[in-house]
Amino acid sequence: MILPSFSRLYEPYSRLFWTMLLSAAGAVHLLFPQVFEAYYPTYLPFPHEAVLASGIAEFSIIALLWRRSTRFIAWLSVGCLMIVYMPVHIYVLTDHAALFSGNPAPPFFIPLWLVWMRLSMQILFIVWAFHVAYFLRRSSATAQQK
């Protein structure tokens, strides 16, 4: 008996989780961009446009996740998007004291332990997305050989 490949068991649940996560994040990025602009690194240009573009990218990735022919690209895109977000999380970590003592302060305070946890989750998200992409590619290559 041949067991189903890992990706066939794991990928649908990952896709559902990421659809919910990216939907929530995309909605907030598009409806309340000022929340994210407050945490946007000062050394990067165009904070408003970048926040709106990230919301559009999140909804675009959701569309790609649900088409069988584009799932591999979608998972690579999830991983790349999480890499693109890393400077923001590092900025919040390294400038934590300055962010929350300056005027005007960001819309809400983020405890330092939560910043560290979020940065750790970001690394996990990157590994997760590329992991699923790898198994999708591997299972499709195996299917084509049969």
Secondary structure, DSSP 8 states (H G I E B T S, - for coil): -----HHHHHHHHHHHHHHHHHHHHHHHHHH-HHHHHTTS-TTSS-HHHHHHHHHHHHHHHHHHHTSGGGHHHHHHHHHHHHHHHHHHHHHHHHTHHHHHHSSS--SS---HHHHHHHHHHHHHHHHHHHHHHHHHHHHHHHHHH-
